[in-house]
Amino acid sequence: MTVRTQTRYPTAVVSDDAVGTLAWTTPEEAEAADGDYAEADNSASGVAAQTEYLKATGFGHSFASVAVPLGRRFDVTRRVTGGRAAIVAFVESGTVVSNTITLPKPEVVSEGDILLLLAIQDDNSSFNAPNFVQLAGQSTTGRSSRAFYRIATDSEPDEYEVAGLDVTTARAQLVVVRNGVMPAMTGFAWSLTHASTAGITVSTVTSEEDNALLIGMFQRSVTATWTEPSEMDEYDESGGGMACSELLPTAGATGSRTATSSTSANEVAGFIIAVNPGPPGAVDERVSLVLPDGSVGEGDRATSEAWPESPGAASYGGAADKWDEDSLTLEDIEDEDSGLVVTATVAAGSTAGIDAVASVVTVEESLEVTPTGPSTFSAPNQTDTWDVAFDGSPATQASYRYQLRGPLPATTLAYDSGVVVSASGSHEIGSGAPVVPWAAPQGGATYQRIITVTEDGSADTDTVGDPLSGVSQDEITTDWTLPTAPTGLAAVAVTEAP
């Protein structure tokens, strides 16, 4: 029995909207391993998104009819780039009960998110936010403001509190930031200001890294509407508060930011902070076969492994994996409509890319190479014929060629193509010849390689032509020149011609 593999690349790759919302641009770039990528671009989004299926078909596999499929593997070259912080939720409240404001946890909060909280009251007394870290605070006549943060865990409470307020004229807001990293605790990356005016100007901060996200939080102690700073984009506003953001391409001083509310009544606070970008992210959502009828197979080989930032191949399936398709046949694999689908979840600010999808199929074949003449060369000018068959059927498949090996004298072997090969021990006959597929013989005859040993020492005794030239005939004859005759010639292997 002979086990072999065949590797092919797709001839058709498309973005299929059967799942997901993030389309693949230039999907055809995944047809070849050339460094050009099919991309699912989520760089401008503040939330993670699932890609559509990247659907690869038309792999062009072809095998002998008696081959038995053992398994199928797909090697997918992938990467993820980008990465930045993004606001994913905003909550505001002004109801003070028993000196406490309660803010409900947004449903989107996930482990690792940054929670920023800003509150102001019409009193100069202090207050706190339990389980938060205070970043900045101010208390002056008639007003006090505080800014806090915490990193979300895997078991967040259902609500958050601002406690210890001395008056009922107070409001607070909560902003949830995803895929960000808090700046160093130096105080230079954030700034808090409060006043009794309609507009509020917050002084400059310094971002630590390129592509940081400047987050603005502006809060009145009474209901108001807002106009965001001209440099920033509003995320949301409610009650007396507003949240906005701005991407900072280059690290450094930001300059001040000014927001304006619809009233100058009561008190107002402004807070800005430059959050460093988090790493880019993408992870498999589903990796499955496409069956000949176009449906997606039951087997799913997605993993929880994060996609790499540098290009790398991930292998799905294997030499003995039928992808939960017990009835997977050779015809299924060879069908041009069969293939693979891949969908992934891409983090906010990230772009997923796939360079190539390679299909590697492993099959088993029964091979027989039988001498029709003597099994050894016993004299110069002796001709021997060897027939090749798969599972007892003549080898008429055009994509195969067989090789013969035998012990040769420690001498130089010259053969008809004019190439001189140093030979000793076991030598593969024809190893220096051009590798070209043979055409299938006419009438379903067996492949035959006829070898003639001569004594004349000539290197140009070619009487038929290049034995691997692709001619269609039942017998292909090659003249070999040896000073002495070899013995024990044997057939060994069948390989796939490129």
JOFEN-V900094 format. One record per helix or strand of 3 or more residues. SS is the DSSP state (H for helix, E for strand). FROM is the first residue (numbers start at 0). TO is the last residue. Records with the same first field share a line. If there is no record, write none. Layout:
SS=FROM-TO / FROM-TO
//
This chain:
E=1-8 / 11-15 / 37-40 / 48-50 / 52-56 / 67-81 / 85-92 / 99-103 / 113-120 / 132-139 / 142-150 / 158-162 / 169-177 / 189-194 / 198-201 / 211-219 / 232-237 / 240-247 / 256-260 / 267-276 / 281-289 / 311-316 / 338-345 / 349-364 / 366-370 / 382-389 / 399-414 / 419-427 / 447-453 / 475-480 / 486-495
H=26-29 / 329-333 / 441-443
//
